Amino acid sequence: MRLENRVALVTGAGMGIGASIAERFVAAGAAVVVFDIDAHRAAQMAEKLGGQGRVMALPGDVAVEADVEQAVARTVKEFGSLDVLVNNAGVAPAGPLLGLTAAEWDRQLAVNLKGIFLCCKHAIPHLRIRHGCIVNLSSTHAFTSYAGYAAYDAS
């Protein structure tokens, strides 16, 4: 994979799958924005990736439109474009449905569904300019439900 002169915004890139995606993109030559709700994790990952000015950490919540709008704007301002959006951020706390609060349900759907909508909404105008792409990650939960994951399975 060759990504020289490309700019990627990766959500949930402070750890796990998102961090691995960010690492691979940097190795392929892309500038990468590590967008994560945990500012400390985002900064640590950006530092680990190095990239001689080609990696930036941005803290923010994909479920908050102002955070997403700012992340996209800062990406374009810093790197001049946006070529790839990776919608990776997600939450999946486990527990029985009857113990799940409405707030917990709402939070999972806000991050796992609304977050993708908001990121796409604000990124697409910039992606169109350079014929960029969107990568939406999913889960095996899209095909099979698992006990204790009602909200995650729904999202």
Residue frames as qw, qx, qy, qz and C-alpha x, y, z in Angstrom:
[[0.000, 0.891, 0.453, 0.000, 0.00, 0.00, 0.00],
 [0.425, 0.115, 0.031, 0.897, 1.43, 3.38, -1.04],
 [0.125, -0.856, -0.500, 0.039, -0.01, 6.49, 0.57],
 [0.414, -0.160, 0.011, 0.896, 2.56, 9.21, -0.06],
 [0.075, -0.074, -0.164, -0.981, 1.02, 12.66, -0.21],
 [0.474, -0.480, -0.623, -0.396, -2.21, 11.33, 1.31],
 [0.157, -0.302, 0.496, -0.798, -3.83, 12.46, 4.55],
 [0.522, -0.316, -0.775, -0.166, -5.84, 10.12, 6.76],
 [0.390, -0.408, 0.354, -0.745, -8.07, 10.90, 9.74],
 [0.536, -0.087, -0.840, -0.001, -8.45, 7.78, 11.89],
 [0.543, -0.555, 0.098, -0.623, -11.03, 7.80, 14.68],
 [0.897, -0.397, 0.135, -0.141, -10.41, 5.78, 17.81],
 [0.737, 0.525, -0.348, 0.247, -6.72, 5.66, 16.87],
 [0.263, -0.760, 0.473, -0.359, -5.36, 5.93, 20.40],
 [0.414, -0.321, 0.839, -0.146, -5.28, 2.14, 20.82],
 [0.694, 0.218, 0.661, -0.183, -6.30, -1.20, 19.37],
 [0.627, 0.458, 0.549, 0.308, -7.37, -1.55, 15.76],
 [0.202, 0.972, 0.112, 0.036, -7.33, 2.21, 15.17],
 [0.346, -0.794, 0.437, 0.244, -3.74, 2.46, 16.39],
 [0.654, -0.059, 0.670, 0.347, -2.72, -0.40, 14.11],
 [0.497, 0.736, 0.411, 0.203, -4.39, 1.30, 11.15],
 [0.020, -0.989, 0.125, 0.080, -2.61, 4.57, 11.95],
 [0.536, -0.540, 0.569, 0.312, 0.72, 2.73, 12.19],
 [0.650, 0.252, 0.633, 0.336, 0.20, 1.06, 8.82],
 [0.342, 0.896, 0.261, 0.113, -0.81, 4.32, 7.16],
 [0.202, -0.908, 0.315, 0.189, 2.27, 6.13, 8.49],
 [0.615, -0.282, 0.654, 0.337, 4.46, 3.25, 7.30],
 [0.565, 0.495, 0.583, 0.309, 2.87, 3.61, 3.86],
 [0.361, 0.147, 0.172, 0.905, 3.74, 7.31, 3.75],
 [0.161, -0.750, -0.484, -0.421, 0.51, 9.01, 4.78],
 [0.060, -0.300, 0.391, -0.868, 0.09, 11.94, 7.12],
 [0.451, -0.399, -0.795, -0.069, -2.17, 10.69, 9.90],
 [0.317, -0.464, 0.226, -0.795, -4.46, 12.36, 12.40],
 [0.339, -0.159, -0.889, 0.264, -4.93, 10.28, 15.55],
 [0.409, -0.381, -0.046, -0.828, -8.44, 11.29, 16.65],
 [0.504, -0.214, -0.818, 0.177, -9.43, 9.79, 20.00],
 [0.451, -0.783, -0.272, -0.331, -11.63, 10.69, 22.95],
 [0.750, -0.576, -0.031, 0.324, -8.66, 10.10, 25.28],
 [0.233, 0.948, -0.210, 0.049, -6.28, 13.04, 24.74],
 [0.435, -0.659, 0.611, 0.058, -3.43, 11.30, 26.56],
 [0.771, 0.084, 0.615, 0.141, -3.74, 8.13, 24.48],
 [0.585, 0.787, 0.174, 0.091, -3.94, 10.14, 21.27],
 [0.014, 0.927, -0.375, 0.015, -0.81, 12.10, 22.18],
 [0.601, -0.433, 0.666, 0.089, 1.08, 8.94, 23.15],
 [0.776, 0.340, 0.510, 0.147, 0.18, 7.24, 19.87],
 [0.421, 0.904, -0.009, 0.080, 1.13, 10.30, 17.81],
 [0.227, -0.819, 0.526, 0.029, 4.46, 10.45, 19.63],
 [0.730, -0.154, 0.658, 0.104, 5.04, 6.74, 19.03],
 [0.713, 0.575, 0.380, 0.127, 4.28, 7.14, 15.34],
 [0.411, -0.417, 0.255, 0.770, 6.65, 10.08, 14.98],
 [0.495, 0.656, 0.536, 0.196, 6.36, 10.84, 11.31],
 [0.392, -0.110, 0.124, 0.905, 8.48, 14.03, 11.26],
 [0.198, 0.278, 0.066, -0.938, 5.53, 16.39, 11.39],
 [0.394, -0.009, -0.677, -0.622, 3.26, 14.02, 9.50],
 [0.430, -0.400, -0.808, 0.050, 1.30, 12.84, 12.55],
 [0.180, -0.360, 0.196, -0.895, -1.05, 14.91, 14.69],
 [0.181, -0.331, -0.879, 0.292, -3.04, 13.96, 17.79],
 [0.298, -0.311, -0.114, -0.895, -6.50, 15.44, 18.16],
 [0.056, 0.197, 0.873, -0.444, -8.66, 14.73, 21.19],
 [0.446, 0.048, -0.100, -0.888, -12.38, 14.65, 20.65],
 [0.474, 0.176, 0.800, -0.324, -15.60, 12.71, 20.77],
 [0.026, 0.079, 0.757, 0.648, -17.03, 11.41, 17.48],
 [0.083, -0.614, -0.785, -0.015, -20.52, 11.76, 18.96],
 [0.107, -0.776, -0.228, 0.578, -20.08, 15.53, 19.41],
 [0.584, 0.719, 0.295, 0.234, -20.54, 17.43, 16.15],
 [0.005, -0.979, 0.204, -0.009, -18.35, 20.37, 17.18],
 [0.588, -0.527, 0.577, 0.211, -15.46, 17.99, 17.97],
 [0.723, 0.272, 0.566, 0.289, -15.80, 16.26, 14.61],
 [0.375, 0.902, 0.164, 0.136, -16.12, 19.52, 12.69],
 [0.213, -0.906, 0.359, 0.076, -13.01, 20.85, 14.43],
 [0.702, -0.283, 0.602, 0.254, -11.03, 17.65, 13.79],
 [0.665, 0.519, 0.445, 0.301, -11.77, 17.76, 10.07],
 [0.179, 0.977, 0.009, 0.116, -11.01, 21.48, 9.86],
 [0.402, -0.785, 0.452, 0.132, -7.72, 21.12, 11.76],
 [0.777, 0.010, 0.557, 0.294, -6.72, 18.17, 9.59],
 [0.547, 0.711, 0.312, 0.311, -7.23, 20.19, 6.41],
 [0.056, -0.987, 0.141, -0.058, -5.56, 23.27, 7.88],
 [0.569, -0.624, 0.507, 0.175, -2.50, 21.33, 9.08],
 [0.586, -0.112, 0.719, 0.355, -2.01, 19.02, 6.10],
 [0.139, 0.354, -0.398, -0.835, -3.80, 20.83, 3.28],
 [0.591, 0.038, -0.559, -0.580, -6.27, 18.09, 2.41],
 [0.608, -0.154, 0.681, -0.379, -8.12, 14.99, 3.55],
 [0.414, 0.313, -0.730, -0.445, -7.92, 11.79, 1.50],
 [0.531, -0.135, -0.836, -0.036, -9.02, 9.00, 3.83],
 [0.505, -0.431, 0.308, -0.681, -11.50, 8.86, 6.69],
 [0.459, -0.013, -0.886, 0.069, -11.36, 5.72, 8.82],
 [0.598, -0.457, 0.065, -0.655, -14.42, 5.37, 11.05],
 [0.565, 0.104, -0.790, 0.213, -13.04, 3.05, 13.69],
 [0.155, -0.242, 0.557, -0.779, -14.16, 4.56, 17.01],
 [0.661, -0.303, -0.539, -0.425, -16.62, 2.42, 18.89],
 [0.276, -0.359, 0.669, -0.589, -17.73, 1.42, 22.36],
 [0.706, -0.089, -0.623, -0.325, -19.04, -1.95, 23.48],
 [0.231, -0.336, 0.712, -0.571, -19.51, -2.23, 27.22],
 [0.462, -0.133, -0.850, -0.215, -21.02, -5.60, 28.08],
 [0.202, 0.007, 0.673, -0.712, -23.83, -6.31, 30.48],
 [0.148, 0.426, 0.892, 0.021, -27.33, -7.74, 30.61],
 [0.015, -0.485, -0.453, -0.748, -30.00, -5.78, 28.77],
 [0.444, -0.746, -0.476, -0.140, -32.15, -5.43, 31.88],
 [0.574, -0.584, -0.149, 0.554, -29.25, -3.75, 33.67],
 [0.406, 0.222, 0.283, 0.840, -28.52, -1.34, 30.82],
 [0.035, 0.646, 0.349, -0.678, -29.54, 2.27, 31.44],
 [0.489, 0.809, 0.325, 0.027, -31.05, 4.46, 28.76],
 [0.030, -0.928, 0.309, 0.207, -27.96, 6.68, 29.00],
 [0.486, -0.373, 0.735, 0.289, -25.66, 3.71, 28.33],
 [0.602, 0.470, 0.630, 0.143, -27.80, 2.66, 25.36],
 [0.286, 0.948, 0.113, -0.079, -27.79, 6.23, 24.00],
 [0.242, -0.789, 0.483, 0.293, -24.01, 6.54, 24.42],
 [0.574, -0.092, 0.751, 0.314, -23.29, 3.37, 22.46],
 [0.508, 0.655, 0.533, 0.172, -25.57, 4.39, 19.61],
 [0.063, 0.978, -0.048, -0.191, -24.17, 7.93, 19.65],
 [0.300, -0.639, 0.617, 0.348, -20.59, 6.74, 19.27],
 [0.492, -0.028, 0.829, 0.264, -21.18, 3.71, 17.05],
 [0.393, 0.616, 0.643, 0.230, -23.79, 5.20, 14.69],
 [0.072, 0.979, 0.164, -0.094, -24.04, 8.96, 15.04],
 [0.424, -0.671, 0.391, 0.465, -20.24, 9.21, 15.11],
 [0.509, 0.109, 0.674, 0.525, -19.97, 7.66, 11.66],
 [0.240, 0.822, 0.488, 0.170, -22.68, 9.99, 10.33],
 [0.160, -0.958, 0.015, 0.239, -20.98, 13.09, 11.76],
 [0.484, -0.461, 0.520, 0.531, -17.52, 12.13, 10.53],
 [0.456, 0.346, 0.675, 0.467, -18.82, 11.41, 7.03],
 [0.119, 0.912, 0.392, -0.004, -20.92, 14.59, 6.97],
 [0.168, -0.933, 0.160, 0.275, -17.93, 16.81, 7.72],
 [0.501, -0.387, 0.619, 0.465, -15.29, 14.86, 5.80],
 [0.618, 0.466, 0.604, 0.193, -17.10, 14.25, 2.50],
 [0.297, 0.948, 0.055, -0.097, -16.78, 17.82, 1.17],
 [0.162, -0.790, 0.555, 0.204, -12.98, 17.55, 1.55],
 [0.620, -0.092, 0.762, 0.166, -12.77, 13.93, 0.37],
 [0.626, 0.674, 0.389, -0.043, -14.59, 14.84, -2.86],
 [0.128, 0.918, -0.278, -0.252, -11.86, 17.32, -3.81],
 [0.019, 0.595, -0.788, -0.160, -9.20, 14.60, -4.09],
 [0.801, 0.070, -0.475, -0.357, -11.48, 11.63, -4.78],
 [0.105, -0.411, 0.796, -0.432, -10.80, 10.30, -1.30],
 [0.606, -0.173, -0.742, -0.231, -12.38, 7.35, 0.45],
 [0.554, -0.470, 0.343, -0.595, -14.16, 6.33, 3.62],
 [0.485, 0.069, -0.869, 0.076, -13.44, 3.12, 5.48],
 [0.628, -0.437, 0.153, -0.626, -16.16, 2.10, 7.95],
 [0.178, 0.215, -0.940, 0.198, -15.19, -0.66, 10.32],
 [0.758, -0.295, -0.190, -0.550, -17.76, -3.10, 11.59],
 [0.332, -0.389, 0.788, -0.342, -17.84, -6.11, 13.86],
 [0.197, -0.063, -0.964, -0.169, -18.84, -9.75, 13.79],
 [0.165, 0.374, 0.675, -0.614, -21.75, -8.49, 15.89],
 [0.391, 0.332, -0.241, -0.824, -23.21, -7.25, 12.59],
 [0.537, 0.120, -0.736, -0.394, -23.93, -10.88, 11.74],
 [0.620, -0.276, -0.729, 0.093, -24.48, -12.56, 15.10],
 [0.399, -0.753, 0.088, -0.516, -25.85, -11.31, 18.41],
 [0.522, 0.121, -0.717, 0.446, -24.02, -12.10, 21.60],
 [0.528, -0.685, -0.497, 0.068, -25.35, -12.25, 25.14],
 [0.481, -0.634, -0.176, 0.580, -24.72, -9.05, 27.07],
 [0.276, -0.194, 0.320, 0.885, -24.24, -6.82, 24.02],
 [0.301, 0.692, 0.652, -0.075, -27.75, -5.64, 23.14],
 [0.125, 0.916, 0.019, -0.381, -26.83, -1.99, 22.40],
 [0.203, -0.543, 0.646, 0.497, -23.60, -2.91, 20.62],
 [0.381, 0.214, 0.860, 0.264, -25.37, -5.52, 18.50],
 [0.288, 0.814, 0.479, -0.159, -28.06, -2.98, 17.61],
 [0.044, 0.892, -0.196, -0.405, -25.46, -0.40, 16.63]]
